[in-house]
């Protein structure tokens, strides 16, 4: 899994850089961390963020977001550590995409 670099929004303005989506990626969790997904494919697709939190011993459901076809654009988050941090490192969230064709992503921190 590739770690998406964080891009911090600044007062001077930030032009995010988007990467082609891979089958699975990770992002660093944080109260101000968001995933921006753009889909120009002719079909809608889904983004799944693996939830790792537990409430009274029961796992919290993964977050699944549908990104519409052609001009689909979703900003997802915040990706907080209490819900999404992996047990392996305690800081990264695991993200999978149902399709990667014509899908780009950016990890944005506000």
C-alpha positions in Angstrom: 0.0 0.0 0.0 1.3 3.4 -1.0 1.2 6.2 1.5 -0.4 9.4 0.0 1.6 12.5 0.9 -0.2 15.0 3.0 -0.8 18.4 1.3 -1.4 21.2 3.8 -3.7 24.0 2.9 -2.1 27.4 3.5 -3.3 31.0 3.6 -1.2 31.7 0.5 -3.3 29.1 -1.4 -2.6 25.5 -2.2 -3.1 23.8 -5.5 -3.5 20.1 -4.6 -1.6 17.5 -6.6 -3.7 14.4 -7.5 -2.3 10.9 -8.0 -3.8 8.1 -9.9 -5.7 5.8 -7.5 -4.0 2.5 -6.7 -6.1 -0.6 -5.6 -5.2 0.3 -2.0 -3.5 3.3 -0.4 -2.9 4.6 3.1 -3.1 8.1 4.6 -1.9 9.5 7.8 -4.8 10.0 10.2 -5.6 13.3 11.8 -8.4 15.6 12.9 -7.8 17.8 9.8 -7.0 15.0 7.3 -9.3 14.6 4.3 -9.3 12.4 1.2 -10.3 14.1 -2.1 -11.4 11.7 -4.8 -12.2 12.6 -8.4 -13.8 10.1 -10.8 -14.0 10.8 -14.6 -14.8 7.2 -15.5 -18.2 6.5 -17.1 -19.2 4.4 -14.1 -19.6 5.3 -10.4 -17.1 3.7 -8.0 -16.8 3.3 -4.2 -14.1 4.3 -1.8 -13.8 2.1 1.4 -12.0 3.4 4.5 -11.3 0.6 6.9 -12.6 1.3 10.4 -10.5 -0.1 13.2 -12.5 1.4 16.2 -14.4 -0.8 18.6 -17.3 0.1 20.8 -17.9 -2.3 23.7 -15.8 -4.9 21.9 -17.8 -4.6 18.6 -16.1 -3.3 15.5 -17.3 -0.1 13.9 -18.5 -0.4 10.3 -16.2 0.6 7.5 -17.0 3.9 5.7 -18.1 3.3 2.1 -18.5 6.4 -0.1 -19.9 6.3 -3.7 -18.2 8.7 -6.1 -20.5 9.4 -9.1 -19.5 8.7 -12.7 -18.0 11.2 -15.1 -17.7 14.3 -12.9 -17.7 12.6 -9.5 -16.0 14.6 -6.8 -16.0 13.7 -3.1 -14.2 15.2 -0.1 -14.1 12.5 2.6 -13.2 13.1 6.3 -11.9 13.9 8.7 -9.9 10.7 8.8 -9.4 10.5 12.6 -7.1 8.1 14.3 -9.8 7.0 16.8 -11.8 5.5 14.0 -9.3 4.5 11.3 -5.7 4.1 12.6 -4.2 0.7 11.8 -3.2 -1.6 14.7 0.2 -2.1 13.0 1.4 1.5 13.2 -1.4 3.5 15.0 -1.3 6.4 12.5 -2.3 5.3 9.0 -5.8 4.6 7.6 -6.3 1.9 4.9 -8.3 2.9 1.8 -9.4 0.7 -1.1 -11.1 1.7 -4.4 -13.6 -0.4 -6.3 -12.1 0.9 -9.5 -9.0 2.9 -10.3 -9.6 3.7 -13.9 -9.8 7.5 -14.4 -9.8 8.0 -10.6 -7.4 10.5 -8.9 -6.9 11.2 -5.2 -5.2 13.7 -2.9 -4.7 13.7 0.9 -5.5 17.2 2.0 -4.9 18.6 5.5 -6.8 21.8 6.4 
